Structure formats: structure tokens, C-alpha cells
Amino acid sequence: MAHEDMSSRGPSFHADQVDSGQIDMLVALLDAQAALPGIKRMRRWAHDALAVGVGERALDIGSGTGSEAMTFAERVGADGDAVGIDPNPAMVALARRRAAAAGSAARFAEGSVYRLPFPDGYFDAIRCERVYQHLDDPVAATAEIARVLRPGGRVLLIDTDWHTAITHPGDPSVVAAMSASLLVSTPNPRSGRRLRGLLVAANFVIDDMGSEAVIWEPATALPLFGEMSRRAVEAGAITAEQHDRFRADLDAGFAAGDYHLSVTMFAVSAHKR
Ligand SMILES: C[S@@+](CC[C@H](N)C(=O)[O-])C[C@H]1O[C@@H](n2cnc3c(N)ncnc32)[C@H](O)[C@@H]1O
């Protein structure tokens, strides 16, 4: 898939567009999201559904800041193996630093979901959160997850479906144009609704599904709105005037407490036959 050049595209989580210079911005975004109550609830639910136990081998794919691999490490104990993998070397370095500072036994490696550096059937459980939206080939990714899981092993996929996003206030047509400008470089923006079908097609047995409409606070959403509107104006999708009107409406909504910013995340848990 062709991608725009980095300067017009802005920060990206796509594995082909890794730019270690953007790491601070990406980590700040992940940390802010991790603090949202909706994300915390979804993660708690996901860990309960996956039910990783003492002595198991567990993998977090696209492990980002490393927090969920560290949760695995607490669950598996000294006899287990908790691993995080991410294609961004700067993200892996940060996860290692955070794990060392926390005294966690989680280990981290560079790598992609398309070629997991593990033997067939190595893991008891795998989670993968908000990664599929950045994948050009989710079918190949799911097949590779199946390869490294043992028979009976569990998988838990979580992803956003960006077409469920709600932004209020703001002219809906302007919001839609801005959102389309941002999502043009996201290969799989409706990922959340596709997770179940991908797992079924890869011959997994579906065990449960979960969802959470994650409520964003203005401080978390504003950097994203800044990026969305910058791209939309640059692409000619909205005028500078429409942008200014949108921001004025939004700021008035924030000041009055009359706002709603949300997007739904979906999760599917399944096991390998
Ligand atoms: C939105 S972040 C989510 C990070 C973490 N899972 C979380 O929920 O906080 C997406 C992550 O997926 C990683 N990623 C992108 N392409 C990947 C691939 N092909 N294989 C594995 N991870 C990938 C990125 O480097 C990034 O850390």
C-alpha cells in the first residue's frame, strides 16, 4: 500500500513508517489513552477473559509502552514467560526501561505480527490491542498468531472502530471531512467490526465478545483534533473558515460542559482448535 510522505502524514503507528523521532508524541498519546477509564475497563475485562495463569507463556503483540506485557508478567510468575513485541525499536527500548524501573520480568523484542520470532505452538495466550487498524494484511497477521499458539491456546484481539466516533458539538459534515482526512492513512479504520470474522476465518472458536464506548476528555482529544484539522485543511477537505468555526463550537461546548467525544472499542476472545 502506498503511503504519503512523513511530513504531510504526521505521527504514525504503521510499521512501515516507524520514525523514532516521533516517539515522545506517540508515547504521550498512548499514556493519555491508558489513563482513560474506558480503556482501563476494557483492559481489565480483556485480562479476565484471557485468564492468563501461573506458569503460562503469554505474548502482547504491538506492545507499545509495555504495560500489558508487564501485567502478563505478574500473572505468569517466575515459571512463566511474558513477552511484548513491537516493530518500533524506540517503543521496545522504552518498554524495556519501564519494565526495568518497575522490577518486571516482562521481556521485549523487536518484531512484526507478520513474522513472530517464536516457534510453532510456543504460547498459551496472546493479546493484540489497537494494532489491527494499522495492518495492511490482517488475514496474514491472524494466521501468524494461530501458528505461534498451542492447540487450545487463547487469543484476545481489541480494536477501535473509527466509524463509531462521536464528536459533539461541531458541524457533522465538517467533522466527517476531518475524520476522513485523518483515516486516509489508516489501512483498516473499521478494524473493530472485523475482528470476529477474521478469527472465524482462521478457524478459531469464538468464546466471548466485549465492547466499550471510550469517552475521551478534551485534553486527550485536542492533539488528535489538531492533527485532523491540519490534514483536512491541507488536503482542501475543509476551508480554514470551517476549521475556525469548528474549533469555536468545540471550545464553547467545552466551556459550557456540553460536549461528547467517544469512539467504540471492540474485543473478541477465542481459542485455537
Ligand atoms: C496504537 S499503538 C497500541 C499499542 C498498545 N497495544 C496499546 O494498546 O497501548 C499500535 C502499536 O502497534 C505497533 N505495530 C504497528 N504495526 C505492527 C506490526 N506489523 N506488528 C506488530 N506491532 C505493530 C506499533 O508500533 C504500536 O506500538
The ligand as a Gaussian input file, in Angstrom:
#p B3LYP/6-31G(d) Opt

LIG

0 1
 C       -1.963000       2.365000      18.813000
 S       -0.497000       1.549000      19.287000
 C       -1.120000       0.442000      20.523000
 C       -0.072000      -0.001000      21.498000
 C       -0.579000      -0.922000      22.616000
 N       -1.046000      -2.179000      22.074000
 C       -1.676000      -0.250000      23.403000
 O       -2.834000      -0.657000      23.255000
 O       -1.391000       0.711000      24.123000
 C       -0.130000       0.465000      17.949000
 C        1.134000      -0.357000      18.167000
 O        1.196000      -1.348000      17.147000
 C        2.522000      -1.454000      16.725000
 N        2.533000      -2.058000      15.380000
 C        2.337000      -1.460000      14.175000
 N        2.482000      -2.341000      13.193000
 C        2.759000      -3.546000      13.762000
 C        3.051000      -4.843000      13.258000
 N        3.099000      -5.084000      11.942000
 N        3.314000      -5.831000      14.131000
 C        3.278000      -5.615000      15.471000
 N        3.020000      -4.386000      16.004000
 C        2.765000      -3.368000      15.164000
 C        3.034000      -0.014000      16.776000
 O        4.450000       0.082000      16.768000
 C        2.412000       0.468000      18.078000
 O        3.221000       0.232000      19.206000

